[in-house]
Amino acid sequence: MSENVAGDLSVLLKARGWSSQETNPGASNLWSLAGRAEMYLPPIVTRGSFLWSDLIERIAEAHEEKVDTIERAIDLVHFDVARFRVDAAPGSQTIPLETGAAVISSAFGMLRAAATAARQPRQSIGSNYSRLGDEIVHEARLAHTEVGSFVFPVMLKVNPPEALPETPLPGVEFESSHPESQERRVTRTLAQALTAFEKHVLQPAREPRMIDLTPVVIAGGTKEMLAQLHNMLSEPGVSWLETRFTWAPIESAAAKSPNRVLIPAETEARALVAQSVKLLSTPKSDPLRVITGPIIHISHVPGEATGEIAIQTPSPTSARYGRVEVVVRQDQLSEIHHWMDQGTIVVVHGVVERRPGRPARLKDIAAPAPLDDTLIAPP
């Protein structure tokens, strides 16, 4: 039986700025692109059919793109993609086979480290890789290389979780949002960790201190991730590493999600990476826990000085997503509502209290802040 791809087409159209008029369930929907183009999308579209070809050509014409570009975009509707790109030596169209193998191996190592750090930020993993994180990385796929020096696309299929039902309490105003998928959290962690490292360590171009690496760790950077980065940069024939991220349209991405990090392989940059790995190898004891994730619930009793939010964070014992409840000031709620609407990833610090049969809770009143703020390098 041929696959119905009408749902994927509607996701792509929405992601590219098309809007749909309300129609009866099961009927064709009329989609329009800012008054420049219109077309009907039937409820059933079979890949490879005449209808499929006609729709793809209409979309391509509206966006002034090639048909195969649109077909590729539909194939990736469910996938986050991290593209690891290295440059060949000037005048060369090849790289050593060993270099290509090392780049792919290091890309796997970086993604694996991100999958563990995504469950809880830490500066070093050692042998304590997350089994649940490894299960997610096991599903990653290496796509065909792409034009543009040497591009190795790593694809991770996004499987958005079902939102948990909320039970409203009398007299309590509340709002909830759809949770972030486990796969998106892994790719996002890798992107934000590399972005933080580029801004806090490479841009200042001075010997790193632990204070410089703290935002990198909060974003998901680890000793193991940076060690794999150093392996890539040390390969012969590699003059730089560029990582580009594209986000699966099937799940909304945060408004400021990173999309590109460029790291040179020059001697000075490699030295900064090596120094950072050494620093993160030093054991550190900190009673405070760092919580990062999207806000998935806000509740507030009118007139009260505080409200309560829930930040999505992975469950330590299962593949289901968990949450940590946080008490916040009432005067911050308006800003917090905006962050939830935008899918902003926030960060809080505090001592976590475990409560049998109930979600974990931060002990004291906290002031959440966007994780993006930690990615901004100091002047």
LOVO-849553 format. One record per residue (C-alpha): x, y, z. Coordinates in Angstrom, 2 decimals. Layout:
residues N
((X,Y,Z))
...
//
This chain:
residues 379
((0.00,0.00,0.00))
((1.41,3.40,-1.03))
((2.10,5.96,1.68))
((-0.20,8.97,2.01))
((2.05,12.04,2.20))
((-0.68,14.70,2.37))
((0.20,15.32,6.03))
((3.89,15.88,5.25))
((2.96,18.25,2.43))
((0.78,20.32,4.74))
((3.60,20.51,7.31))
((6.02,21.70,4.62))
((3.58,24.29,3.29))
((2.98,25.70,6.76))
((6.73,25.85,7.45))
((7.25,27.77,4.19))
((4.64,30.42,4.93))
((1.54,29.02,3.26))
((-1.82,29.39,5.02))
((-4.85,27.11,4.81))
((-8.53,28.02,4.78))
((-10.88,26.09,7.05))
((-12.79,23.34,5.23))
((-14.81,20.29,6.14))
((-12.83,17.35,7.57))
((-11.74,14.95,4.84))
((-12.10,17.54,2.07))
((-9.42,19.29,0.00))
((-7.87,22.33,1.66))
((-7.12,25.54,-0.23))
((-3.59,26.76,0.55))
((-2.26,30.20,-0.39))
((1.17,31.83,-0.28))
((0.89,35.55,0.49))
((-1.42,36.07,-2.48))
((1.28,34.86,-4.91))
((0.07,31.30,-5.34))
((-2.88,29.07,-4.52))
((-3.53,25.35,-4.73))
((-5.81,22.66,-3.34))
((-4.28,19.91,-1.21))
((-6.42,16.74,-1.22))
((-6.63,14.59,1.93))
((-4.86,11.71,0.16))
((-1.70,12.17,-1.94))
((0.37,9.18,-3.05))
((4.07,9.69,-3.68))
((4.96,9.26,-7.35))
((1.43,9.80,-8.61))
((0.44,12.40,-11.22))
((-1.17,14.44,-8.42))
((2.07,14.29,-6.43))
((4.09,15.57,-9.41))
((1.62,18.38,-10.06))
((1.67,19.57,-6.44))
((5.48,19.44,-6.19))
((5.83,21.46,-9.41))
((3.39,24.09,-8.12))
((5.29,24.43,-4.84))
((8.64,24.62,-6.64))
((7.33,27.29,-9.02))
((5.91,29.37,-6.15))
((9.27,29.34,-4.35))
((11.39,29.53,-7.52))
((13.20,26.34,-6.58))
((13.94,23.04,-8.31))
((11.52,20.15,-8.03))
((14.13,17.85,-6.51))
((14.82,20.49,-3.81))
((11.15,20.40,-2.78))
((11.09,16.60,-2.85))
((14.16,16.53,-0.59))
((12.52,19.01,1.79))
((9.47,16.72,2.09))
((11.74,13.75,2.81))
((13.21,15.74,5.73))
((9.94,16.94,7.27))
((10.42,14.55,10.21))
((14.20,14.94,10.56))
((16.55,17.26,12.38))
((19.79,17.40,10.38))
((23.30,18.30,11.57))
((25.61,18.82,8.60))
((29.30,18.42,9.43))
((31.33,20.12,6.72))
((35.12,20.18,6.37))
((37.21,21.88,3.73))
((39.81,20.19,1.58))
((43.28,21.59,1.11))
((43.42,24.47,-1.45))
((43.26,23.18,-5.01))
((42.27,19.65,-3.97))
((39.00,17.82,-4.67))
((39.74,15.06,-2.17))
((40.51,14.51,1.48))
((42.42,11.55,2.94))
((40.17,8.54,3.52))
((41.38,8.42,7.11))
((40.28,12.04,7.56))
((36.77,11.32,6.26))
((36.48,8.32,8.56))
((37.68,10.39,11.53))
((35.14,13.16,10.81))
((32.25,10.67,10.76))
((33.52,8.92,13.91))
((33.90,12.24,15.75))
((30.45,13.39,14.61))
((29.01,10.25,16.17))
((30.98,10.88,19.37))
((29.77,14.49,19.60))
((26.14,13.47,19.09))
((26.49,10.71,21.68))
((27.95,13.15,24.22))
((25.12,15.60,23.48))
((22.53,12.87,24.07))
((23.88,12.23,27.56))
((24.35,15.92,28.44))
((20.82,16.63,27.16))
((19.47,14.59,30.06))
((21.47,16.62,32.59))
((24.31,19.12,31.99))
((27.69,17.92,33.22))
((31.28,18.85,32.45))
((32.53,15.28,32.07))
((30.80,11.99,31.25))
((33.56,9.43,31.69))
((32.00,5.99,31.28))
((28.59,7.14,32.47))
((26.89,7.54,29.11))
((23.11,7.53,29.30))
((21.53,4.30,28.07))
((18.43,6.21,27.01))
((20.58,8.78,25.23))
((22.46,6.02,23.42))
((19.15,4.54,22.25))
((18.27,7.85,20.59))
((21.67,8.16,18.89))
((21.35,4.57,17.66))
((18.50,5.78,15.43))
((20.63,8.51,13.77))
((21.28,8.05,10.05))
((24.12,9.22,7.81))
((22.68,10.64,4.58))
((24.37,11.00,1.18))
((27.22,13.49,1.15))
((26.27,16.87,-0.33))
((27.94,19.34,-2.69))
((30.07,21.96,-0.91))
((33.52,20.66,0.01))
((32.76,17.56,2.11))
((29.38,17.58,3.85))
((28.31,14.67,6.05))
((24.59,15.04,6.96))
((23.56,13.28,10.17))
((19.78,12.82,10.39))
((17.76,12.22,13.54))
((14.06,11.44,13.15))
((11.85,13.52,15.43))
((9.01,11.72,17.19))
((7.01,14.40,19.05))
((5.60,13.12,22.34))
((1.96,13.30,23.26))
((1.04,16.16,25.57))
((-0.04,14.99,29.01))
((-3.57,15.97,30.05))
((-3.80,18.75,32.62))
((-6.30,18.78,35.50))
((-7.31,22.38,36.22))
((-7.73,23.38,39.85))
((-10.51,25.72,40.98))
((-9.38,29.36,41.04))
((-6.05,28.65,39.29))
((-5.28,30.14,35.91))
((-3.03,27.90,33.84))
((-1.58,27.48,30.36))
((0.32,24.57,28.83))
((2.31,23.95,25.67))
((3.35,20.88,23.68))
((6.51,19.25,25.06))
((9.82,18.99,23.21))
((10.72,15.61,21.70))
((13.72,13.67,23.01))
((15.34,13.74,19.58))
((14.98,17.52,19.23))
((16.51,17.97,22.68))
((19.60,16.01,21.60))
((20.16,17.97,18.37))
((19.42,21.27,20.10))
((21.89,20.46,22.87))
((24.66,19.80,20.33))
((23.89,23.03,18.47))
((23.74,25.19,21.59))
((26.87,23.66,23.13))
((28.94,24.34,19.98))
((27.50,27.86,19.75))
((28.37,28.58,23.38))
((31.92,27.26,22.90))
((32.44,29.36,19.79))
((31.25,32.54,21.53))
((32.80,32.09,24.98))
((36.11,30.47,24.11))
((37.01,30.88,20.44))
((35.85,34.47,19.94))
((37.69,35.89,23.00))
((40.77,33.95,21.77))
((42.43,33.80,25.18))
((43.35,30.91,27.43))
((40.01,29.64,28.73))
((39.05,29.73,32.39))
((36.36,27.69,34.10))
((34.16,30.79,34.19))
((34.32,30.84,30.38))
((33.36,27.16,30.15))
((30.47,27.31,32.61))
((27.95,28.54,29.99))
((29.28,25.86,27.62))
((28.54,23.17,30.21))
((25.11,24.64,30.94))
((24.34,24.51,27.21))
((25.37,20.84,27.09))
((29.10,20.89,26.35))
((31.25,18.17,27.91))
((34.89,17.11,27.96))
((34.00,14.23,25.64))
((32.25,16.45,23.09))
((35.20,18.85,22.89))
((37.67,15.97,22.69))
((35.85,14.73,19.58))
((35.90,18.26,18.18))
((39.67,18.38,18.73))
((40.02,15.07,16.86))
((38.24,16.56,13.84))
((40.31,19.75,13.80))
((43.56,17.79,14.11))
((43.01,15.73,10.96))
((45.40,16.46,8.04))
((43.84,18.43,5.22))
((41.07,19.96,7.38))
((41.27,23.76,7.50))
((37.92,24.35,9.22))
((34.80,22.60,10.49))
((31.36,24.02,9.84))
((28.24,22.54,11.42))
((24.83,23.58,10.10))
((21.54,22.63,11.71))
((18.12,22.42,10.09))
((15.08,21.69,12.22))
((12.35,19.21,11.32))
((9.21,21.19,10.37))
((7.07,18.53,12.08))
((8.07,20.11,15.44))
((8.33,23.84,16.03))
((11.84,25.06,16.83))
((12.62,27.81,19.32))
((12.72,31.27,17.72))
((16.49,31.63,18.24))
((17.63,28.07,17.58))
((21.28,28.03,16.38))
((21.76,27.12,12.72))
((25.50,27.46,11.99))
((28.83,27.22,13.82))
((32.18,27.66,12.05))
((35.37,26.59,13.84))
((38.80,27.06,12.24))
((41.40,24.32,12.45))
((44.33,26.72,12.86))
((46.88,26.06,15.59))
((45.49,28.68,17.98))
((41.94,27.29,17.79))
((43.10,23.72,18.32))
((45.05,24.84,21.37))
((41.96,26.49,22.86))
((39.97,23.29,22.36))
((42.72,21.20,23.95))
((42.98,23.58,26.93))
((39.22,23.40,27.40))
((39.27,19.59,27.40))
((41.96,19.69,30.09))
((39.95,22.11,32.24))
((36.78,20.03,31.99))
((38.76,16.96,33.07))
((39.21,18.49,36.53))
((36.61,17.06,38.95))
((34.13,19.58,40.33))
((31.59,19.26,43.11))
((28.52,21.50,42.99))
((25.39,20.92,45.12))
((23.30,23.04,42.75))
((21.63,21.41,39.77))
((21.23,23.16,36.44))
((17.80,22.68,34.84))
((17.33,23.52,31.17))
((14.37,22.99,28.88))
((11.21,24.53,27.46))
((8.41,25.79,29.71))
((5.44,23.46,29.33))
((3.08,24.72,32.05))
((2.29,27.96,33.88))
((-0.20,28.32,36.72))
((-1.08,31.30,38.89))
((-3.72,32.15,41.47))
((-4.88,35.76,40.82))
((-3.65,38.08,43.54))
((-0.84,35.78,44.72))
((2.75,37.08,44.75))
((4.12,33.95,43.10))
((3.20,31.53,40.37))
((4.40,28.10,39.35))
((5.89,26.85,36.11))
((6.99,23.44,34.91))
((10.20,23.07,32.90))
((10.45,19.96,30.75))
((13.48,17.88,31.60))
((14.21,14.21,30.83))
((13.12,11.61,33.34))
((16.18,10.01,34.99))
((14.62,6.54,34.84))
((12.49,6.29,31.69))
((12.18,7.42,28.08))
((9.14,9.55,28.95))
((9.75,13.23,29.41))
((9.75,14.58,32.95))
((9.28,17.98,34.50))
((10.66,20.06,37.34))
((8.27,22.49,39.00))
((9.60,25.94,39.84))
((8.07,28.74,41.92))
((8.56,32.14,40.25))
((7.70,35.75,41.05))
((4.37,37.05,39.79))
((6.05,40.02,38.11))
((8.01,37.66,35.84))
((4.97,35.73,34.59))
((4.28,37.99,31.60))
((7.82,37.45,30.34))
((7.57,33.72,31.06))
((4.33,33.48,29.03))
((6.19,35.03,26.09))
((9.02,32.52,26.43))
((6.58,29.60,26.43))
((4.82,30.94,23.32))
((8.18,31.29,21.53))
((9.45,27.86,22.59))
((12.36,29.57,24.38))
((14.70,27.21,26.25))
((15.23,28.49,29.79))
((17.74,27.72,32.51))
((17.43,27.79,36.30))
((19.81,26.83,39.10))
((18.82,25.37,42.44))
((18.55,22.43,44.78))
((16.06,19.87,43.48))
((13.71,18.19,45.93))
((12.39,14.73,45.05))
((8.75,14.08,45.97))
((7.45,10.49,45.83))
((4.66,10.17,43.29))
((4.94,13.83,42.25))
((7.21,15.85,39.93))
((10.53,17.08,41.29))
((10.56,20.65,42.57))
((13.17,23.39,42.96))
((13.54,24.20,46.65))
((13.43,28.00,46.50))
((11.88,30.74,44.36))
((13.87,30.96,41.13))
((14.32,33.46,38.30))
((14.42,31.58,34.97))
((16.43,33.12,32.15))
((16.68,32.24,28.45))
((19.48,29.79,27.71))
((20.30,32.01,24.71))
((21.51,34.66,27.15))
((24.25,32.29,28.31))
((25.37,31.94,24.68))
((26.10,35.66,24.40))
((29.81,36.26,24.88))
((30.81,38.93,27.43))
((32.16,42.22,26.00))
//
